[in-house]
Amino acid sequence: MAPYADQISRLPDSHHPLLSPPLTQIIWIYKDRTKPMKAELVEQAALVVKDTPILINMVSKRVKQLTSGRAPLVERRPGMREADIALLEIIQGKIKAQFLDA
C-alpha cells in the first residue's frame, strides 16, 4: 500500500514516491488520502507525458483547479475523483504541457 502524505518525510529517498516514483505505484493526492488515483490511468498518462515530475505537476495543478470549481473537460463518471479526471484529461489530450522558451 502506498504511504500517506504525512508519512512521506519518514521514508528513505529510494522509497519516496515523488523523488523516485515508478508510476505503476498508486499516487496519493490531497483531500481524501484513503482513496488513490486509479493506477491504470496513471500508467496511461505516463505514456503521454514521459517526464514524471511534469506529469505530477500537471495533475496537481489541475486537481486544484477542479476543486476550486473549474468544469471538467471530460465526462465525469460515477466514482471518479478530481485526480482521475485530471489524468483522463491528459490521456485524451484535453490538457497538455506547455513549455516557455527561455
N, C-alpha and C positions, 0 to 999 in steps of 0.2 A: 504494500500500500504506500502511496506517495506521502511524503511528510506534510504536516500542516505548516502554514506560513510562519507561525510563531516558533516552530522547531527548526527552521532552515538554518539559523545562525549557529546552531549547535552541531551541524553536520560537517564532516571534513569536506574540503573543496571538491574532492573526487566524487562526492555524492550530492553536491549542491545542484539542484535541478536547474538553476539559472546560469551557472558557470560551466557546467559540463553536461548538458542535457542530451540524453538520447531522446529524440522526440517521440519515440514509441511509449515513453512513460507518460502517464496522465499528468497534465499540468493543472495546478490548483490556482484559482483566481478569486479574489475579492470576497464578497459578502458571505455566501454560504459555503464554508470550507468543507462541508461534508459531501458535496456533490462535485465530482471532477468534470472537466470537459470530456467530451467523447473522444476516445483515443483514435478511432478511425478518421475523425475529422482532422485531428492534429496531424496524422500521417499524410492525409491527402493535401492539407495546406502546406506541409513541408515540401511537397513535390512542386508546388507553385512558387513559394518563397524559400529559396535554398538556405539563406543566411538566418540561422536560428535567432540571434538577438533581434534582427529586424522583424521576424515573424512575431516574436514575443511582444515587441513594442507596438506592432500593428494591432494585435489582438487587445492588448491592454488599453490603448487609446480608443479603440472602437467600443470596447465594453464601457468605458467611461462615458462616451457619447450616448450609447444606448440607455444606460441607467439614468442619464440626465434628461431623457425624453426624446432623443432623436428617433426617427422612424427607421425600422429595419429595411434594408434594400432587398431582402428575400422574404418569402412567406414564412411566418413563424408557425412551426408545428408544435403540437402538444408535447410538453416535456423538454422543450429547448430552452436553454438559458442564454444569457447575453453572450457568453464566450462561444457557445455553439453557433449562434447566429453570426458572430464576427468571423469565425472560421469558415462557415458556409459562404459568406460574402467574399472572402478571399479565394476560396476554391472556385466559385462561379465567376470570378473576375470583376465583381462589382466594386471592390476597392483594391487599389494597387499601391505599392511603394513608389514614392516619387523622390528622386534624388536631385539635389540642387548642385549646380556647377560651382565649384569654389573659385 
